[in-house]
Amino acid sequence: MPLLWHSPCRTKIYGLKKILTYLTIALIAFSACTLTGGQKQLNTEVLSPKAPKQSELERILEEKELRVVVDYNSTNYFVYKGQPMGFQYELLKAFADHLGVELKILVSNNLDETFRGLNNSDYDLVAKNLTVTKERTEMFDFSEPLMLTRQVLVQRLPDGADTLSNKQLEQSLVREQLELARKTIHVQKNTVFVQRLKNLSDEIGEPIKLVEDSVYGVEQLIALVAAGEIDYTVCDENVGLVNQKYYSNIDVSTPLSFNQKISWALRHNSPHWKAYVDEWISDYKQTDAYKYLYYKYFDSNRSSQIVKSEYHSITGGKVSEYDDLVRELSAKYGWDWRLLAAIIMQESRFDPYAESWVGAMGLMQLMPETAKQYGVTDIVDPRDNITGGLEYLNWLNDIFHPIISDTDERLKFVLASYNVGIGHVMDARKLAMKYGKNPSLWKDNVDQFILKKSIPQFYKDPVVKWGYCRGQEPYNYVINILDRYQHYLNVLPDENNIALVSLPVLQSSWR
């Protein structure tokens, strides 16, 4: 299935006057400036972009979508108990909300791939723990710093460390950079840690055996140090301090650099966009919301408890206690288990005894008459309830299949119908057709008329059969399900999912 990237961060654009005023000022300022060319390249495959015909900010506001690449780790972006979380993720949500656009998250832990994608306009921002260096600034623009941090050595405490005196403990650890001579240190390939260690080797006049790892990320290398599989790695201090809460046998107290800036990366030749990002970061860093966000992910002991949970996508990989059942039944009925999990999370938060104010019950919130129609004998039994829900989803899919051939589009109609009933969705299709919109496209077509079914002019229209509908609910439902599904696609494996040609929802191929 084509990539699903819709986000719950659809909010009414506010401050539009401010943005337009800002753009006018920026355009005037830009006309007085010139841009330099001939940037030095980090990689011959990463080419400097040409100046865009339209400002980045104008395009983002016009397309109503902010595309950002993040790295998947325990601080920036992950899923916990079925919900996307992370410092960069929540920061980006706040920024997208401020812009009034949808947030599209893409994941890559490969820096070469990340830099190519940025200059190829695959995304608008890189939101990772990116250190600002002279070499990188020759290729990219960087935002106002989100924070300052320094590079530190990650090493394992000796066995029986708790029985040693402070002096004995310090003597057992590397505390001086000169002591790195002839040590073997594993670091992630293409990171600033590589260059720092090369510089250190020159400075101390002794070789440091550097192993550049193209498979593991920073946090995975830290885990290998804790497990005794490698002896040393390097990371940013804020990341090291967080991981020290997970692994009590590591030490991150030996600095290898001065404080450095951590920022978002943007393409060159986007002055209006950069200035807007800078202004927002400067303002947001002064808020209590930012201070709490930083505390939540870098200072709170709660973060270590979350990572150790079996419901953390990195360590446990479970969405719920019903994952095995969801995998089994979704494969049987031809659905991606992660999509089914996203639906159940939205419907009941995996509470088999959940009951709505209208009487819908169970994991998939079946109405009693629907449950009876599909042979559900015990509506709160997880297997019976999920089976009934899947039967209903397949029935909806069969109804729309002759009408809407595209699986991506059809899924939106199926989800909306699951939420509000197929009658209201068919009414919205009739209204779309009457008013010159495409009845087989959801976004900006039929979804606008499901919203209008709460307005008398529309729900009393002669083409409407099912009357009034509180259309905001199915409208948001489709967005929320597809957004959560995309997060699950980003981080959850699908090894137990059976990919059949007949799948109503084919797996995304973008990864």
PyMOL commands that set and color helices and strands:
alter all, ss='L'
color gray80, all
select helices_A, chain A and resi 16-31+56-63+87-99+111-119+134-137+161-163+166-172+177-180+192-204+218-227+237-246+271-284+288-299+302-307+323-333+337-348+368-373+382-400+407-420+422-434+442-452+456-459+472-491
alter helices_A, ss='H'
color red, helices_A
select strands_A, chain A and resi 65-70+78-80+83-85+102-107+125-131+141-142+147-149+151-156+184-188+209-213+232-236+250-255+260-266
alter strands_A, ss='S'
color yellow, strands_A
deselect
rebuild
show_as cartoon
